Amino acid sequence: MAANRSAMYYFSGTENEAKAGCSKTVANDTPAPGGATAVSAGGQFCIRTSDGRIGWISCNDAEYNSSRTGYIVLNYRLFDQE
C-alpha cells in the first residue's frame, strides 16, 4: 500500500480515541517518515485527505507475496470537520 506520506501519520490508540487523537496528531504535523510503506496487521495511521478531512486507518489483516499479489483488510473512518 502506498500513500502520500506528507498526509499520513503514525497513531496508536483505540478506534474510539481516533477522532480526538488524529486531530491532535495531524495538527502537530509530524508525518510518518519515508516513502511508500507496507502496512501490516495492527498498523494504524491518521490521515489528512486532499480536501483537508481528518481520518483514521487500521489494518486488520494483510498478506503479500513476491508476485505483488495478496490482500489487505482495512478499517477506516473519516471525521466531520468542525
N, C-alpha and C positions, 0 to 999 in steps of 0.2 A: 504494500500500500504506500503510495507516495502522496505527499501533501506539501503545500506551500508552507515551509517551516516558519515563516515570519508571522504566521497566524495560528500556530499550533503550540500548545503549552502543556508541559507535564502536569499531571494532577494526581493527588492521592486523597481519597476520601470516599464517602458513600454517594450513591446517586442522589439521595436526599440533600446532601451537603453541596452538591454540584452547582446549584443556582447561585448561591452566595459565594461559594468558593471560586467558581470560574470567573465571576465578575471581578473579584479581587485579583485573581491570578492574571487575567488579561489586562486589568488596569495597571498592574505593576510592570507590564510589557517586558517580560523576560522569556522570549521564545525558546523552545527546545533547540539545542544546538545541532548543527549539521544539516545534511540534505535529506533525501528520502529515508524513510525508516521502515523496518519490518515490524509490524505490530504483532505482538504475541498475546496469548490468553492472559487476561488480568491487567493488561496495559490500559491506562486511562489518559485522556488528553482533554483539555479545554480548547475550544476553537473560537476564532472570530471569522465570520463569514464575509464574503466580498461585499455584502450590504451592511456590515457592521454588527450583525446579531451575534450574541454570545451563545455558545453551545457546549455540549459535553459528549464525549465518545468513550465507550468502554468496550473492549474486545472480550467476548465470551469464549470464542474458540477460533483457532486458525490452523490451517495445515498447508504447507508449501512443499513443493518438490523441485528437483533440479530442472525440470522442463518448464518451470514457472507456471504450473497449474496448481490448483488447490481451491481452498475456500476460506472465507473469513466471516464470522458471525459477530455483528456489532449491535450494541445498544446505543441510541443517541437521543439527545434532547436538545431542542432549540428553545431558548428562553425569550419571553416577551421583552421588548425594550421598555425601559421605564423612564 
